[in-house]
């Protein structure tokens, strides 16, 4: 989880402090808390993680995905247009069809 949080924060161009404050953390502890989350020293609660995701435009399941490929699929679906989402769903349905 920590690595994905850091990656999303850097991609958004935010400092740890700014991310924490924008997610509702107290300014006096924002930087230290985000640092602890990114190093996986502490895990944020679901509500805090959801707030971080809102700031970063990253859905909550992205942080909990079992592997990086699944996380990228979740992010692609979240950020995709309606047409792109339909394509992803169509592709997933094709993969999930039983083989004859």
Z-matrix of the N, CA and C atoms (Angstrom, degrees):
N
C 1 1.437
C 2 1.524 1 110.63
N 3 1.324 2 117.33 1 -42.65
C 4 1.452 3 121.23 2 -176.41
C 5 1.518 4 113.57 3 -61.10
N 6 1.317 5 116.45 4 -41.34
C 7 1.457 6 120.52 5 179.52
C 8 1.515 7 112.05 6 -64.23
N 9 1.318 8 116.05 7 -40.33
C 10 1.462 9 119.20 8 178.99
C 11 1.516 10 111.60 9 -68.59
N 12 1.320 11 116.41 10 -37.17
C 13 1.466 12 119.78 11 177.27
C 14 1.527 13 110.02 12 -61.87
N 15 1.311 14 116.59 13 -46.32
C 16 1.462 15 120.34 14 -179.55
C 17 1.524 16 110.81 15 -63.61
N 18 1.325 17 116.34 16 -44.01
C 19 1.461 18 120.79 17 179.50
C 20 1.537 19 111.06 18 -59.65
N 21 1.321 20 117.04 19 -44.48
C 22 1.461 21 120.94 20 -179.91
C 23 1.527 22 110.85 21 -66.95
N 24 1.321 23 116.47 22 -39.00
C 25 1.470 24 120.34 23 179.00
C 26 1.521 25 111.06 24 -64.00
N 27 1.322 26 116.48 25 -46.06
C 28 1.463 27 120.12 26 179.80
C 29 1.522 28 111.34 27 -64.47
N 30 1.343 29 116.54 28 -40.37
C 31 1.464 30 120.45 29 178.16
C 32 1.529 31 111.17 30 -62.31
N 33 1.334 32 116.60 31 -32.35
C 34 1.463 33 121.28 32 178.93
C 35 1.528 34 111.47 33 -81.49
N 36 1.322 35 117.34 34 -10.34
C 37 1.458 36 121.30 35 179.14
C 38 1.519 37 114.07 36 71.39
N 39 1.342 38 115.94 37 32.89
C 40 1.459 39 120.56 38 -178.66
C 41 1.525 40 111.15 39 -108.85
N 42 1.318 41 115.63 40 146.19
C 43 1.459 42 119.89 41 171.88
C 44 1.527 43 108.06 42 -77.82
N 45 1.308 44 116.37 43 164.07
C 46 1.459 45 120.28 44 176.82
C 47 1.520 46 110.31 45 -59.50
N 48 1.313 47 116.41 46 -42.26
C 49 1.466 48 121.66 47 -178.90
C 50 1.529 49 111.50 48 -62.19
N 51 1.319 50 116.49 49 -48.94
C 52 1.469 51 120.25 50 -178.55
C 53 1.522 52 110.52 51 -63.89
N 54 1.318 53 117.70 52 -42.71
C 55 1.461 54 120.30 53 178.08
C 56 1.523 55 110.28 54 -59.13
N 57 1.318 56 116.61 55 -48.99
C 58 1.457 57 120.25 56 -178.86
C 59 1.516 58 112.77 57 -60.18
N 60 1.319 59 116.94 58 -45.97
C 61 1.463 60 120.73 59 -179.80
C 62 1.527 61 110.53 60 -63.59
N 63 1.342 62 116.64 61 -45.26
C 64 1.464 63 120.11 62 -179.86
C 65 1.528 64 112.53 63 -64.66
N 66 1.335 65 116.42 64 -24.39
C 67 1.467 66 121.22 65 178.65
C 68 1.526 67 112.18 66 -88.87
N 69 1.335 68 116.85 67 -1.26
C 70 1.458 69 120.10 68 175.23
C 71 1.516 70 116.00 69 101.53
N 72 1.328 71 117.59 70 8.46
C 73 1.463 72 119.69 71 177.37
C 74 1.528 73 109.53 72 -79.55
N 75 1.315 74 115.65 73 153.95
C 76 1.462 75 120.66 74 176.80
C 77 1.523 76 109.42 75 -62.98
N 78 1.310 77 118.82 76 132.83
C 79 1.468 78 121.10 77 -178.70
C 80 1.523 79 114.05 78 -53.74
N 81 1.326 80 117.52 79 -33.62
C 82 1.473 81 119.88 80 -176.68
C 83 1.532 82 112.82 81 -69.65
N 84 1.323 83 118.15 82 -20.18
C 85 1.469 84 120.90 83 -178.39
C 86 1.527 85 113.20 84 -120.96
N 87 1.333 86 117.44 85 -1.44
C 88 1.466 87 121.21 86 -171.97
C 89 1.526 88 112.71 87 -56.39
N 90 1.310 89 117.62 88 -51.76
C 91 1.464 90 121.09 89 -176.97
C 92 1.530 91 111.45 90 -63.07
N 93 1.310 92 116.97 91 -45.79
C 94 1.469 93 120.81 92 -178.85
C 95 1.524 94 111.47 93 -63.89
N 96 1.324 95 117.15 94 -41.29
C 97 1.475 96 120.07 95 -179.87
C 98 1.529 97 111.29 96 -65.40
N 99 1.331 98 117.43 97 -45.38
C 100 1.465 99 119.70 98 179.38
C 101 1.529 100 109.36 99 -62.98
N 102 1.309 101 117.68 100 -39.61
C 103 1.454 102 121.28 101 177.34
C 104 1.524 103 110.49 102 -59.29
N 105 1.315 104 117.76 103 -43.82
C 106 1.465 105 121.65 104 178.87
C 107 1.522 106 111.34 105 -64.68
N 108 1.329 107 116.78 106 -39.23
C 109 1.466 108 120.02 107 178.08
C 110 1.528 109 110.81 108 -65.77
N 111 1.334 110 116.61 109 -43.60
C 112 1.462 111 120.08 110 -178.78
C 113 1.522 112 112.23 111 -66.41
N 114 1.306 113 117.79 112 -32.52
C 115 1.467 114 121.24 113 177.49
C 116 1.523 115 112.12 114 -85.80
N 117 1.330 116 116.48 115 -0.52
C 118 1.474 117 123.61 116 -178.35
C 119 1.521 118 111.85 117 60.46
N 120 1.335 119 116.60 118 27.00
C 121 1.454 120 121.36 119 173.89
C 122 1.519 121 109.65 120 -72.14
N 123 1.323 122 115.73 121 -37.25
C 124 1.467 123 123.30 122 175.76
C 125 1.512 124 108.36 123 -134.56
N 126 1.330 125 115.86 124 150.77
C 127 1.454 126 121.63 125 176.66
C 128 1.522 127 108.76 126 -105.03
N 129 1.320 128 117.42 127 130.50
C 130 1.459 129 118.71 128 175.88
C 131 1.522 130 109.78 129 -71.83
N 132 1.313 131 116.57 130 155.08
C 133 1.452 132 120.23 131 172.86
C 134 1.520 133 110.19 132 -68.14
N 135 1.313 134 116.51 133 165.77
C 136 1.459 135 121.35 134 -178.06
C 137 1.528 136 111.01 135 -58.66
N 138 1.316 137 117.67 136 -41.88
C 139 1.460 138 120.86 137 179.96
C 140 1.517 139 112.28 138 -62.84
N 141 1.323 140 116.15 139 -43.84
C 142 1.463 141 120.27 140 178.53
C 143 1.518 142 110.59 141 -65.15
N 144 1.327 143 116.44 142 -42.34
C 145 1.460 144 120.13 143 179.74
C 146 1.526 145 110.71 144 -65.32
N 147 1.323 146 116.93 145 -37.52
C 148 1.469 147 120.53 146 176.78
C 149 1.530 148 110.14 147 -63.12
N 150 1.327 149 117.20 148 -41.45
C 151 1.469 150 120.83 149 177.75
C 152 1.528 151 111.28 150 -63.83
N 153 1.319 152 116.70 151 -41.03
C 154 1.462 153 120.34 152 176.96
C 155 1.528 154 109.88 153 -62.01
N 156 1.322 155 116.41 154 -41.93
C 157 1.460 156 121.09 155 177.81
C 158 1.520 157 112.71 156 -61.95
N 159 1.327 158 116.66 157 -39.02
C 160 1.465 159 119.94 158 177.63
C 161 1.526 160 111.12 159 -61.89
N 162 1.312 161 115.94 160 -44.19
C 163 1.470 162 120.36 161 179.39
C 164 1.528 163 110.52 162 -63.60
N 165 1.331 164 116.81 163 -38.47
C 166 1.465 165 122.00 164 -175.12
C 167 1.531 166 113.68 165 -90.77
N 168 1.338 167 117.60 166 -3.33
C 169 1.466 168 122.84 167 -174.56
C 170 1.526 169 110.78 168 57.63
N 171 1.326 170 113.84 169 48.50
C 172 1.461 171 122.15 170 179.83
C 173 1.530 172 107.19 171 -130.46
N 174 1.345 173 118.69 172 127.49
C 175 1.461 174 119.78 173 -179.41
C 176 1.532 175 111.99 174 -73.19
N 177 1.298 176 116.06 175 151.77
C 178 1.462 177 122.24 176 -177.95
C 179 1.532 178 113.21 177 -53.10
N 180 1.342 179 119.71 178 -42.99
C 181 1.476 180 118.41 179 -179.65
C 182 1.527 181 114.59 180 -60.31
N 183 1.322 182 117.19 181 -23.74
C 184 1.469 183 121.05 182 177.72
C 185 1.525 184 110.71 183 -56.59
N 186 1.316 185 116.63 184 -40.99
C 187 1.458 186 120.75 185 -177.74
C 188 1.530 187 112.31 186 -71.32
N 189 1.329 188 117.38 187 -26.01
C 190 1.460 189 121.66 188 -175.44
C 191 1.528 190 114.18 189 -100.48
N 192 1.328 191 117.46 190 -1.77
C 193 1.463 192 120.67 191 -178.96
C 194 1.526 193 110.52 192 -58.13
N 195 1.329 194 115.94 193 142.82
C 196 1.464 195 121.25 194 -175.81
C 197 1.522 196 113.55 195 -70.25
N 198 1.331 197 117.44 196 -28.37
C 199 1.459 198 119.48 197 178.64
C 200 1.519 199 110.21 198 -144.17
N 201 1.318 200 115.43 199 168.03
C 202 1.459 201 120.76 200 -174.63
C 203 1.528 202 112.47 201 -66.70
N 204 1.323 203 118.04 202 -33.89
C 205 1.464 204 120.28 203 -179.96
C 206 1.529 205 110.35 204 -64.02
N 207 1.323 206 116.73 205 -43.89
C 208 1.459 207 120.22 206 177.66
C 209 1.518 208 110.76 207 -64.69
N 210 1.324 209 116.92 208 -40.21
C 211 1.466 210 120.61 209 178.27
C 212 1.522 211 110.82 210 -60.18
N 213 1.327 212 117.34 211 -41.65
C 214 1.469 213 120.74 212 179.08
C 215 1.526 214 111.19 213 -65.97
N 216 1.332 215 117.54 214 -37.54
C 217 1.465 216 120.74 215 177.05
C 218 1.532 217 110.84 216 -64.22
N 219 1.314 218 116.33 217 -42.25
C 220 1.464 219 121.11 218 178.02
C 221 1.523 220 110.11 219 -61.99
N 222 1.309 221 116.90 220 -44.20
C 223 1.455 222 121.12 221 -179.75
C 224 1.528 223 111.09 222 -66.76
N 225 1.315 224 117.41 223 -41.42
C 226 1.468 225 121.18 224 178.29
C 227 1.519 226 110.72 225 -61.29
N 228 1.320 227 117.36 226 -42.46
C 229 1.463 228 120.61 227 178.74
C 230 1.524 229 110.34 228 -65.21
N 231 1.313 230 116.75 229 -44.92
C 232 1.466 231 121.77 230 -178.34
C 233 1.525 232 111.94 231 -60.66
N 234 1.304 233 116.72 232 -42.44
C 235 1.463 234 121.08 233 -174.76
C 236 1.522 235 113.74 234 -92.84
N 237 1.329 236 116.93 235 -6.50
C 238 1.456 237 120.48 236 -176.68
C 239 1.519 238 113.38 237 -74.79
N 240 1.309 239 115.02 238 158.21
C 241 1.466 240 120.86 239 174.39
C 242 1.526 241 108.35 240 -73.51
N 243 1.304 242 116.01 241 173.11
C 244 1.469 243 120.10 242 177.82
C 245 1.519 244 111.69 243 -57.27
N 246 1.322 245 116.67 244 -44.29
C 247 1.466 246 120.60 245 179.78
C 248 1.526 247 111.00 246 -64.96
N 249 1.312 248 116.69 247 -41.41
C 250 1.467 249 119.79 248 179.33
C 251 1.524 250 111.03 249 -65.49
N 252 1.312 251 116.70 250 -39.40
C 253 1.470 252 120.01 251 177.74
C 254 1.522 253 110.66 252 -63.15
N 255 1.333 254 116.41 253 -42.46
C 256 1.471 255 119.56 254 178.52
C 257 1.524 256 110.82 255 -61.84
N 258 1.324 257 116.98 256 -39.32
C 259 1.465 258 120.73 257 177.49
C 260 1.526 259 111.23 258 -62.95
N 261 1.324 260 116.73 259 -42.72
C 262 1.460 261 120.18 260 178.80
C 263 1.528 262 111.57 261 -63.76
N 264 1.334 263 116.63 262 -41.50
C 265 1.462 264 120.69 263 178.36
C 266 1.520 265 109.98 264 -64.83
N 267 1.336 266 116.61 265 -42.84
C 268 1.468 267 121.01 266 178.57
C 269 1.530 268 110.22 267 -60.42
N 270 1.302 269 117.02 268 -44.83
C 271 1.463 270 121.78 269 178.18
C 272 1.524 271 110.73 270 -61.45
N 273 1.327 272 116.80 271 -44.45
C 274 1.471 273 120.61 272 -179.77
C 275 1.520 274 111.05 273 -63.44
N 276 1.326 275 117.02 274 -39.79
C 277 1.468 276 119.82 275 178.53
C 278 1.522 277 110.55 276 -63.51
N 279 1.329 278 117.36 277 -39.83
C 280 1.459 279 120.89 278 178.87
C 281 1.515 280 112.38 279 -64.67
N 282 1.309 281 116.31 280 -37.85
C 283 1.468 282 120.87 281 179.06
C 284 1.518 283 110.45 282 -68.76
N 285 1.336 284 117.44 283 -34.15
C 286 1.455 285 121.89 284 -176.01
C 287 1.521 286 114.65 285 -85.23
N 288 1.335 287 118.36 286 -1.83
C 289 1.466 288 120.28 287 178.70
C 290 1.519 289 109.76 288 -69.34
N 291 1.343 290 115.95 289 140.52
C 292 1.466 291 118.34 290 176.25
C 293 1.535 292 109.97 291 -65.30
N 294 1.310 293 115.55 292 141.71
C 295 1.470 294 119.88 293 178.43
C 296 1.516 295 108.85 294 -81.88
N 297 1.358 296 115.86 295 139.06
C 298 1.467 297 118.95 296 -179.83
C 299 1.500 298 111.49 297 -91.61
